[in-house]
Amino acid sequence: MSEGFAAAIRKLKRGDLPLSSLVSHSEVDEACVKEGYSSRAVLYTPFTTILTFLAQLIGADGSCQQA
């Protein structure tokens, strides 16, 4: 990982995530409601989880180990 953990957490809290232009918060929220899923997560929200997963899939090794 090229950046420190604290810097990564600040990016998450700001919503400054790679690939965030591909899917919106409202799209993820609507999909969660449609499937009956709810979460009280503060840091790893469904939106953050989806974007992190997508970033790992297209990463160099695709293993999702950094997620």
CORNOR-V722136 format. One record per pair of residues at least 4 apart in sequence whose C-alpha atoms are under 7 Angstrom apart, sorted by the first residue. I is the first residue (numbers start at 0). J is the second residue. Records with the same first field share a line. If there is no record, write none. Layout:
# CORNOR-V722136
I: J / J
This chain:
# CORNOR-V722136
2: 6 / 7
3: 7
4: 8
5: 9
6: 10
7: 11
8: 12
9: 13
10: 14 / 15 / 16
11: 15 / 16
12: 42
17: 54
18: 50
19: 23 / 50
22: 26
23: 27
24: 28 / 46
25: 29
26: 30
27: 31 / 45 / 46
28: 32
29: 33
30: 34
31: 35 / 36 / 37
32: 36
40: 44
43: 47 / 48
44: 48
45: 49
46: 50
47: 51
48: 52
49: 53
50: 54
51: 55 / 66
52: 56 / 63 / 66
53: 57
54: 58
55: 61 / 62 / 63 / 66
56: 61 / 63
57: 61
